[in-house]
Structures are given as C-alpha cells and as structure tokens.
Amino acid sequence: MTKLFSIFSATLLVVSTSVALRAQDKQYVLDKKIALPGDGGYDYLSIDKVNNRLYISHGTAVNVVDLATEKVIGSIDGMQGVHGIAIDNKANKGFISDGRGNAAVAFNLKTLQKVATIPLTNKGADAIMYDAFSDKVYVFNGDANNASVVNPNTLKQIGTIALGGAPEFAVSNEKGLIYNNLEDKNSLNVIDTKTQKVIKNYPLTPCGGPTGLALDDKNQRLFTVCRENKGMSVVDATSGRVITTIPIGAGVDAVAYDAETKLVIVSNGDGTTTIIKQQSANEYKTVQTLTTQVRAKTLALDTKTHKIYLSAAEFEKGTRKVVPGTFTLLVYKLQ
C-alpha cells in the first residue's frame, strides 16, 4: 500500500506540475479585430459584467459591443468629448464623463438610452468610477484638481473632493477606500468615501507621470503604471511603500490585474502590451511583450474569458488626426 501510494502521489505531482507549466506557458495572441463606426479620439474602455457588454469611448459617442457575440450592438451619442464610462448595476445606469461638456451623462444599461445630463461644477471631467460601498459615482477632473461626487439615484452632484493635483485612473477596494493617481505630483491619494476626503498621499518614486491603476485586493497590492520612467510600480496599499518597479513600454495609459491567472496587463502607446506574471505578492516577472498597434494604450479585461480588448485607430503621419474609418477594437485571447 505504501509503495502504491508513493507511485500515485508521484503521478499526481507530475500531472499537477505539467498543468501548471502549460498554464504558465500560455501567451496572448490576436483573436480578432472588430471594426467600430465613427471617427474621432478615444480613451477608456469599461466592461459591464452583469449585462456582458463592453463600452468604448469614442469622440462624442460610446460604442457598445456584446461580449457574447463580440458584435457592435449600439452607441450612446450626443456628447461633446467622452472620456470614461462607469457601471452601476444596482441602479441599472451607466455614467459617461463628458469632459468638454463639463457633465456626467447617465444612461439605461438595458436600453442604452440617455436618462440625464448632470452638470458638474468642476471642469475637466476625465476618469469616472462607481463605488458600490458608498453608492456614489466619482468623476475625476484633470483641470480642476478635484473629484465631483454624484448621487446615482437623484442624478445630481452632491459634493467635491479636493485632490491636490491632476487625477488620473482610480480604483476602489469596495470597503470604503478609493485609490487615485496624481499624474503631475507623482503620487497616489487614498480617499475615505465616508468623509469624502483624502486621508493619505503616497509618493511613488521612482514612478513619474502615473496614469493607470489596478488593485490586487487579496494581497493588498496596487499596480500603478508610469510614463516618464516607463515602469510599473507595485505598491503596498496599506503602507504606500513601493515594493518593486518593472520596466514596461512607452506611452502607457492603462493596467489591469487578473486574479485568476495572476497576470498584470499593461497597455502602452508604443504598440506593445507588457504582460507581467505575479509570482508572489512581492515578486513579478515579465513573461510576454505583446505586439498590438501604435496608440492602443487603453484596455479592458474580461475576467470571465481572460480576453483583453484594446481600442486603436490609424493616424495621418506625424499628426494626431485619425484616418477616417480605421477605428478598431483589438481582441486578444490566452492560448
């Protein structure tokens, strides 16, 4: 029995090791390209996990893709300059930050019909997020160095949070804290959603120009990506200590963390996406530099399928002018 058990255990070990190696060897490959209607600039992407839809900011509109079929199913139009999209399934509403319109635009998640335009007292609406813990929508205003607080039920701005710098991406721990990068201060704010105030500010040295931000809540690790030093810094969310910094591509904007695969995915404007493996809470290794498309700098991660979606367009040489008819959604899968 002892010998048989030993053989069985050894077999299990070999099988387990083989599965782990196969999982580790998987890399992202191009799955498909989806043509999107319209022209103009682009910014954030956002996924509605409940309704299985992807929202893509696009000039004065938001393109909507059904993730089950990966086909365009509609658009939300009539804004002046779209940046981000926040999802509030509790209220069945989405919220769009309209930077040029100084407003947050609410729409029905089922019908995609606009239900309200909420004027904001602060200029430069950019990043936007819904925080389930406080049941509030936060609009981060790059020009005003603050955040507008919106009640998703009354559809009114109810407050302003001074941030002390120009905000970029933000993420919630869904327990009362919101973390937010300050691009011009090379630091990270911790916002208490109960008091609606910044309670801590962490310097991010050697990070310069932090943009995208993601959270590993289990290990209390923040992943902040920085343009100036072309690095992704791993930050202890409890102390603000920068644990390590991993080299990435140029022109970074977004980052996502996949808790199941332990991959940190960083989209860079230079036409690459850096894939980093989390070995442990404090150890990280680049496992792939994925070739994408120049200026494909923002992304969304579908945690169900592990696919990543990046938006991009072709530009007239030496300009920031989009070539008409070239706006595309790039879809990558693990293989």
N, C-alpha and C positions, 0 to 999 in steps of 0.2 A: 504493500500500500504506500509506503514511504517513497519507494522508487518511482511508482506510478504517479504519485502526487508531484514529485520533483519534475518529472517529464512534462506533466500537464502545466505546471507553473512556468517552466521554461518556454513552452509553446505559447502560452498566453503573453509572456514578456516579449517574445519575438513578434507576435501579431500586433501587440499594442505599440511597440517601437516602430513597426512598419507603417501603421496607420498614422502615427504622429509625424513620421518623416514625410509621408505623402501629403499630409495637411500642410506641413511646413514648406514643402516644395511648390505648392500651388502659387501661381502668379496671375496677376490681372492681364487680361487680353481684351482687345476690342471685340465687342459683341455686335454692335450695330451703330449706325448713325441715323438720327431722326431729324428730318427737315422741319424747321419751325417757321411759321408765317411771320411776315413783317420784317422791318429793319430797325436800326437804332441800337443804342448801347444796351448793356446787360450787367447784372450784378448778382445778387444772392439767388440761390435755389432753396426750396423748402419742401419737405415731404409731410403729407397728411397720412399718418399710419392707419387711422381708423377707416378712412374712405379710399385708401390706397391710390392717392393721387400725388403727382409731382407738380409744383408750381415754379415757374421760371420767370424771373423779372426780365423785362424786355422793352426798353424805351418808355413809352407811355402806357404799356399794357403788361399783363401777366399771361403767359401761355400755360395751359393746363394739359397734362399728359396722364392718361390712365395707366398705372403701373402694371396692371394685369395684362393689358394688350399692348402696352407701350406705343399707343397711338394718341395723337392730339385730339382732345375732346371739346376744346373750347378756349375762350380767353376772357379776361376781365379788362375792359378798355376804358379810355377816357381820363387817365391820369396825366400829370404833367412831367413827371420824372420818377419812375419806380425804382426803389432800391431793394427792400426786403419784404418777406411775407411771413406772418406769424399765424399759427393754427390754434384755435380754441374750440376743441370738440365739445366741451361742456356746454357752450353757448351756441354751437353749430355755426360759428363765424370764423372767417379769416380776416386778417388785418394787413393792409399794404401800406408801407411808408412811402408817401409821395413827397420827395424832397423839394422839388420845385413848387409844389402846391402848398407846402407847409401844412400837411394834413396827414391823417391816418384814414384810409378808406376801408370800411367794413363791407364784407360780402358774405352771402349764404354759402356754406360749404357744399350743400347738396345741389343747389340750382346755379351757383356761380353768379347770381345777380347781386349787384351792389345794393346795400341797405342804408348806408350812411357815409357822409364825408365829415370827418371830425376835425375841425380847425385846431391847430396847435399854436400855442403862444410862443413857441421856440422855433428857430429857423435851422434848416439843415438836416431834416429827418433822414436817417440812414439805416442803421441796423434796427431791427424790431424783433421782439420776442414776447411770447405769452408765458407767464409764470403761474403754474397750477396752484402752488402753495398759497400765494396771495390773491389769486384770481384777478390778476391785473395784466394789462398789456403795457410794455415799456418800449418807448421809441427813443433811440439814442441819436442825439442831434450833434453832428460834427461841427457845425458852425457856431452853435451856442454853448458848447462845452457842458451840456447837461442832458438829462433824460426827461421826457414827458411821460407822465403816468396816466393811463387811460382806463376807465371802467368799461369792460366789455359788455356789460348789461345795460347801463344807461347811455353808452356811446358818447361819453363826454370826458374831456381831460379833467383830472381831479388833482393834479399836483405836478411839481417839477423837482428833480433831484440834481443839485449842483455836483459836477463830477471833477472839476479841477483840471480838465484837459479835454482833448478831442477824442471822443469814444469811437471804438471800432466794434468788433464782434462781442457778444455777451452770451453767457450760459448760466443756467440755474441749477442748483443742487436739489431743487424741489423740496427743500427743508427750511427755507427762509432766507437763503443767501443767493445773490447773483454776483457773478464774476464778470468784469468788463475791462478789456484792454484800452489803455490810453495811448494812442499812436504817437502823439507828439511829446509825451512825457516818458516814454519807455518804461511804463509801469502798469500795474494791474490793480483795479479797485475791487473791494469787497463791499457790496451793498446789502444792508439789512432791509428786507422787504416789510418788516413790521414798523420800523421807524421811518422808512423811506429816506435813509441817509447812508452815505459812505462811512463805514466804520473802520476800514483799514485800507492802506495803499502799499503795495509791494513793489519795490524796484526790481526790474527784470534783467539787469546787467548779466551777461553781455548782449542781451537782446536789444536791437534797435529797430524802431518802427513796427511794433507788434500789430498784427491785423487779426487773423483767425484765432479762434479759441475753442477748445474741446475739453471735456471732463471725463475722467475715469473715476466715477463716484465710489466704487468699491475700494480702490486703493488711495483715494483722495489725491489724485494727480491731475494737474491741469497741463494741457498741451497748448502752448502759445507759439505762433509762427511769426517770424520777424523778417522784414525785407532788407533792412540795412546791413545786417551781418549774415543774411542767408542761412538762418538757423531755426530749428525748432527747439524751444526750451521746455524741459519738464520741470514743473513747479509743484512743490508740496502745498496743497490747498490749505492746510492747517497752519503752516508757519510762513508761507511765502518764499521759502528757500528754493533757489534754482538748483536742481539736482544735477542736471546734465544738459548739454546742448548738442544737437545732432545737425550736421550740415544738410541743407536742402537746396532746391533750385532758386533761381532769381525770380523776382516779381510775385512772390507768394501772396495769396489772399486768404484761402480757406484751409481748414483742417477738420477731419472727422475721426472719431475713435470707434472701433468695432469691438465691443466687449467679448463677443464670442470667438472671433478669430485672433484677437489681441493685436490687431493691426492699427497703426496710426497712419492716416492717409492725408497727404499734404499736396494741394494743387498749386502749381507755380505758373506764372505768366510766361515763362520762357519755353513752354511747350513740353514740360515734364510734370509728372506727379511722383513724389517721393513716397515710397511705401516702407514704413518702419515697423519692425516687429518688437512688441513688448515682451522681453524675456522674463522680467520681473518688474516690480514697482519702480526699481531704480536702474534697470538695465535695458538698453534699447539698441537695436541693430538695423541698419538699412538693408532690406532684402530685395528691393527692386527699384529701379528708376524707370518708370513707365513713360514712354513717348506718347504725348497726346497731341495738342495743337497749340500753336503760339496764342497767348492771351486766353487760354482755357484755364482761368485762375480761380474760379469758384466751383464748388461741388456740393452734391448731396449724396448721402449714403443711405441705401435701403437696408436696414439691419435684418430684414426677413430673408432677402436673397443674397445679401452682401454685394450687390451690384453698386457701382458708383456712376453718377451722372454728372457730366460737366457741360456747360454751355460755352459756345465759341462761335466766332464769325471770322470771315476773311476781311482784311483791311487794305485799302489802297496804299501802295508802297510809300513809306515814310510819313504816313498820316494816321489819324485816329478815326478816319472816315470808313464806315462799314461798307463793304461791297454789297449792293442790293441782292437779296435772295440767297445769302450764304449763311444765315443764322442756323445753327445746328446743335442738336443735343447728342453728345458723345456718350455711349453706353459701354461700360467695361464690366466684365464678369471674372470671377475667380475660376481658374482652370488648371 
